[in-house]
Amino acid sequence: MRYYVLHTLGCKANLFDSQLIEAELQKKGWTPFRNGLRNSLNEVQVDICLVNSCTVTDEADRQTRKIAARLHRAHPSAMIVVTGCAAEIDPERLAESKGISYLIGNRDKPRLVEMILKKWEERTAAPAQDSQELLDASLKGYTEMASRHPLDREWPGVSVEAPPFDPGSTKTRAFMKIQEGCNSFCTYCVIPYGRGPARSLDADRVLANIRTMEANGFQEIIITGTNIGDYGSDFPEDGQDRSLESLLERILRETRRARIRIGSLDPTEITPRLLKLLRSEERLCPHFHVSLQSASEPVLKLMKRRYGLAEVRTALEAIASLAAPVGGAFVGMDVITGFPGETAERFEAGLAALKDLPWSRLHIFPYSERAGTPATRLPGVVPQQERVERARRLSELSLNRLEAHGKAVLEQCRQEQIPLSKILVESRCRPPANRKSDEQIWASGYSNNYLRTYFPVGGISSRNQLVSVIPEELQVDRAAGEVKFIGKLVEDNTFRYY
């Protein structure tokens, strides 16, 4: 039996790619070794280790090199392969890392399995060829291309096939990658160089894949990509409507069961047409992941974002006006703090703006330099300690907002005697800390508007079912910045709050 290890870093698009890679390896007779970073007992001999890398920050690059080194220590005889954005953008830097045998960038990712198996066979036939010889060979063609603008390079289309269904899988949600690449070129971001310009998957193929996912039992499909707001921008201008909204309308009209959750969008991509669709379609989840990045107008300009605070306010207030389920539409927003040029005054002004805007939680990132981006040449560098302090203050604001939102949901359920509904049961879990003496089996899941809920399921198997839960309490995890509802399943259609 031949074993491989695959370790994935970064975004949902990378997770989608990794599912395709694994499926192809297994189709060719390879077996996954899931304890890949540790092999202290030498349970198996692993022949190939892959790292699907991220390079969004210098820290992400360090993580890629660290994981590759750990895999080399755990499996010293294996061929260590790094693919993904780090291999595409900075192959020479990766080549300095000990143990890496082979580099395959995103442009060659569709042929990755074919390429690594060919190299593995060559290595097996000629054991004298060491890792450095393989690495030197794989570097040819990448170092030269990595220095060129992404629009000057040839890029493959989006992966056509959906990952095949694993009958033994416990997953309840599937990712549908509808596009690849980005046309924005924000000053802090290197991803257009790693993923290329925006390329969209034909709507007919998207629909065929979603139908397959539904047939395989998935109850939720997450629409993802590098920048899904760019969907359709690369299609020919032939008078046909090929926008993201048009695609979503077709998905909801021509598929039957799974609920649809939309990935990250810029504020200006939350259009009246999209909101109208949310009002009329129950299958479209009232949950937004907004790529805000800053609430300071001058900082947004330094980042080369394509909107200002007026557009942000318009989008968030429009979302807040939706007639959504208990708790309303959930809005999570990405915020980078400590960006060059974010003075103390600009930070305070942004903080004040955030306090005045309607949202549910923040995903906060202290600015981390990425070599080669224009942002590293901007003046007004914020000291690292100040970045951490600003992130702490934003985290406190986020948790307070999230806790207040949770308390309001709990009170609404009590006052109106209604449960939290459409919770997709994902997995069994440990009982909450104050219920450890409870001998029942517990499970957790998310509602369509992204409310995390825990509840006992007794002896029934309810995974991958949509259930309603009577919320009884709200628990706040201040260390993790999370809240969760604790409750019990509604046993019939007649709900009473006790």
N, C-alpha and C positions, 0 to 999 in steps of 0.2 A: 504493500500500500504506500502511495506517495502522498506526503503531507505538505501543506502550505500554511502560512500565516499571513493574514491581511489586517493591517492596522490603519484605520481611517482617521484623519484629522480634518477639522474645518467644517465646511458648510453642508447644507442638505443636498446640494448638487453633487458634492463628493460622495455622500452616502449613496445616492442613486447610482453613481458610476461604480462604486464598490460592489453594489448588489449585482450589477451586470458582469463585472470581472469575476466575482465568486461563482456565478451561475455558469459561466463559460469554463472556468477551471474544473468545476465539479462535473460538467458534461463530458469533459475529457478524462475523467477518472481520478481527479485529485480530491483529497479529503482535507477539510479544514481542521487545524489544530487550534482550539479556542483559547488555550492558556499560553498564548504565544510569547508573551514577555517573560514568562518564567518556565524554565524547563529543568529545575533543580534535580528532579528525579530521573531525568533523561527518559521520560515516558515514551517518546517517539523520536525518530530522526526526521527532522523537517528539512526538506530540500530547497524550498523557495520561501523567502519572506518578502512581503511587499508593504511599502508605506505609501498610502495615497495622501500626499502632503498638502499643507496649507502654507501660504506665504503672505497673508494679509498684513502681518507685522513682523518685525525682527524677532519678536518672541515666538511667533509661530514657526519661523525658520529654525530657531533653536530647538523647539520641540520636535521638529522633523529629524534633525541631526541626533537628538537625544534618543528618540525611539529607534532610529536605525542602529545606533550604537548598542542599545539594550538588546535588540534582536540579534545582533552579531555576537554578543557575549553569550546569549542563551542558546544560539544555534551557530557555532563557529564554522561548521562545514556547509551551511546553507548559502545560496546565492541571494544576496540582499538587493532588492530592486526598489528604487524610489521613483514614483510617478507623481502626477499632479502639478500644481502651480509652482512649487519650489523647483522642481526639475525643469520646468519650462523656462522660468525666469532667471534663475541663478545657478546653472549647473556647475560652473567652475567652483563656486563656494562649497557646494555639496561634495564635490570631488575631493575636497580636502579632508572629509570625514572618514575616519577609519572604518573599514568593513564594508562600505557600499560597493556593490559589484556592477550595478547597471542602472542607468538613468533613462527614463522614458517620459517625455513631456506630454502635455495635454494634446498637442497636435497629433501624436501617435497613439493616444489612449485607445481609440477604437481597434487598433491592431495589437494592443498590449499583450494579450494572452498568447497570440501567435508568435510575437517577438520573443517573449521570455522563455517560452517552451523550446523554441529553436535554440536559444542561447544555452538553456539547461542541457539540451541534448548534446550540443557541441562540447559543453564543459564536461559532461559525463563521458563522452567519447575520447576527450583529450584532457585528462585531469591535470596535466602540466600547466594548462592555461590558468593563471591565477586571477584574483579579483581585480588587480590593477590593470591587467591586460584588457579585461572585459570593460572596465570603467573607461579606459582611454579610448576604446573603440566606440562606446556609446556617447562619449562627449562630442565626437565629430558630428557636425551638423546641428548641434544645439548651441554651442558657445557663440558661433557666428550669428545664428538666427535670433538668439536671445537679445542681441543688441539692436535689433531692427524694430521699427514701429510695428505694432500688431496689424495695422491695415496694410502693411507691405508683405505680409506672410500669408501662406495658404493655410486655411483652417478647415477641419472636417465639419460636417453637419452635425446636428443634434442626434444623439442615439435614438434610433428608430423604435427599437423593441422595448417593451416594459420588462422589468426583471421578472423571471418566472416565479411561480408560486411554490413555496416550500410547505408541503402539507404538515410538517412538524413544527412550523413556526408558530410563535405565540404573538406575533405582531398583528395589530388590529387596524393600523393606518398604513397607507402606501403613499409613496412620493411619486408624483408625475412631473418629470422635468420637461417643460414645454419650450424652453429656449436655453441658449448658451451664450455667454459673452456679454459685454457691456459697452455702451457708447459714451459714457459720461465723463470719464477721465477726471474724477475728483482729485484734488491736489494731494490727498493723503493716501490714495489707493493705487495699488500696482496691479490689481486684478485684470484690467483690460489687456495687460501684457501677458498674463498667464492664461486667460480664457479666450482672448481674442474679441473681435467685434460681435455685436448681437446677431445671432442666427436663430431662427424660429423653426419649430417642428410643425409640419402641416397639420391643420385642424383635424382632418380625417384620420390621421395616424394617432393624434392625441385621443380622439374618441374611441378608436379601436382598442387602444391600450387601457383606457378607463373601463370599457366594457369587460375586458379580460380581468381586470382587478376586481370588478364587481362579481363576476362569475366565480372568482376564487374566494369570495366571502369577505372582502374588505369592506368595512362599514364607513370608512373615511378616506378620502383622497386629498392629499395636500399638493396644491399647485405650486411648483417650485422652479427655480432656474437661477442663473447668475443675477439677472435683473429683469423680473417678469414684466415690469412696466414697459420694457422695450419690445415686448412680443409684437410681431407683425411688422416692425419697422424696416425689416430687410426684404419683405415681400415686394414684388413688382407693383407699381402704381397702375392698376388696371381697372380702377373704379370699384373693386370689391372691398367690402368691409372686413378686414382681417385683424381687428384690434383685440386686445385682451377681453374687453367687454363682449365683443361678438363671439369670441371663443367660449367664454363662460355661459353665454346664452345658449349656445349649441350644446354644451355639455349638459346643462340642466334640462334642456328640451329632449335630447336624444339618448340620455342614459336614464337609469330607472331608480336606483336605490341609494347608493353611497352619498353621504353628505360631503360637501366640497369646502375645503378650508384654503384660503388664499394666502400665499407667502408674502414676503416683504414688499412694500410699496412706498414710493416717495409721496409726500403730501399732495402734490399736484396730480398724481395718478389715481387719487380717490375722487372719481368724477361723479357728477349727478347721475349719469347713466348707471354706474356701478351701484350707487346707493339705491336707485330705483329698483334694481335687480334684487338687492338685499331685502327691500321691503316686500317684494312679491314672491320670493322663493325661499321656502322654509329650509331647503337642503343647503343653501349657501350660509355658511357659519358667520354669525355676527361677531367676528374677531378680526382685528387689524393689527398687523405688525408694521409700524410706520418707521421708515428710515429718516428720522428727524436730524440727528447728528449734532445740532446745536439750536438753542433758542435765542442766540445772539445774532442780530442782523449782520453786523460787520464780520463776525466769525464765519457765518454761512457764505459770505462773499469770498473770504480767504480760502474756504474749502472748495470753492467753485461749485456750490450746490445751485440748483436751477429754480430756486424759490426763495421767498422771504417770509417774515413772520405773518404778514397779512394772509398769504396763501395757506400757511399752517393753521391759523385760526379758523379760516373758512372751512377747511377740511375737517378739523376736529369738532367744530360746532355742528357741522352737518351730520357727522356720525352720531353725536350726542342726541340729535333730534330723532333718530330712528326709533320706531316702535318695536323694540327688541324684547327678548324674554327676560325673566327675572335677572336683575343686575345690569340690564342694558347691553349694548355692544361693548366688548372688551377691547381696549386699545393699549398695546404695549409699544414703547418707542425706544429706539436706539439713540443714545446720547454719548458723544465723545467730549470729554472735558480735559482742560489743560492743553488745548490745541495752540500752536504758535500764534501769537496775536490776541489770545483770550486774556486780556488784562483783568485785574481784579474788578474793575468797574463793569466790564463786559460780562464777566461771570455773574456778578450780582444782578445785572439787568436781565440776563438769561434766566437766572433762578426765579426772579420775580415774575417773568413771563410764564414760566412753567407752572408756578403756583396759581396763575390765573386761567390756565387752559384746561379743558376737560380731557382727561386720559386716565388710565387705570394703573399702569406701572411703567417703570423705566428699566431699560437694560443699559447699564452704565459702563463705559470703557475709558479709563484714564488713557490719554493719548500716548501711543507707542510708535516711535519713529519706524518708518520702513525705508531702508536705504534705496535711493534712486527715485524717490517721489519728490515733486516740487515742494511739498510741505517742509521737507528737511532743510530747505534753503530760505525759509521765511524767518524774518526777525521776530523778536518777542518770545523767545523760548521760555516756557513755564518750567520752573524747577520741579524735579520729580516728586519731592515731598509735598509741594503745593498741589500737584495733580492728584495725589492720593487723598489729600484733605478735601479737595473739591468733590472727588468721587464719593467720599464718605458722607458729605452733606447731601449730595444728590440721592444717595442710597437711603438716607434717613427720610428724605422727602418722599421717595418712592414707596417705602414700607408704610409710612403713615397714610399715604393715599390708598394703598392696597388694603390696609387694615380697615380704614373708614369705609371703603367700597364693600368689603366683606361683611362688616357689621350692618351696613344698609341692606344688603341682600338678605341677611339672616332676619332682620326686622321685617322686611317686606314679606318674607315667607310666613312669619308668625302672624302679621296683621291680616294678610289676605288669605291665609290658610292654603298655600300652594307649595308644591315641592319644587326642587331643582329637577328639571326634566332633560331628556335626551343626553344622559351621561353615558358615554361609551366605556364599558368596562374593559380595562386594559390588562390588568394582571392582579394576581393575589399579592398581598403585602402584609407586613407586620401590623398588628393593631397599634393604634396611637398609644403614646406613653401612659396616658391615664386610663387606658382600657386593657392593659397587659394581662390582667386577671381574666379577661374575657376569653373563653375557650372556643369561640366561634372563628370561622375562617373569614378573613377580611380581604377586601379588594379595593382598588382605586380606579378612578377614571376622570375624564374631563367632559364637561358639558359642551354644547356647541358654541357657547360664548366663553369657553376656556376657564371655567371654574373648577378647580381641583377638589375632588370629593373622595372621602374614605367612608366605607360602610361594611358591615358584616354581611356575608352572603350565605351563611350557614353551610349546608353540605351541597348546595346546588352549584353547578358549573355555569357561570353567567358571563364568562369572558366573551368579548366581541358582541355583546348584546347592548341595546339601548335601554336604560332603566331610568326610573324616577326615584329620587331620594329625598326624604324629609330631613332637612338640616337641623341638627340639635345644638351644635356649638361651632365656634370658629377658633382654630388654633393658629397662633402666630409663631413662626420660626424666625427670630430676629437674626440669628447667625447666617441663615441662608437667604433672608429677605423674601420669604415666601409665606403665604397663608393657605390654609386648607380647611374645608368644611368636613365635619364629622356628623354622620347621620345614619338613618336606617332606610332600607328599601321600602318603597310603597308596594304593598302586597296586592292591592286591587285598584280599580279605577276610582274608588270612592276615597278621597283623601280628607283626612282630618288632622289638624295639628294638635299635638298633646303637650 
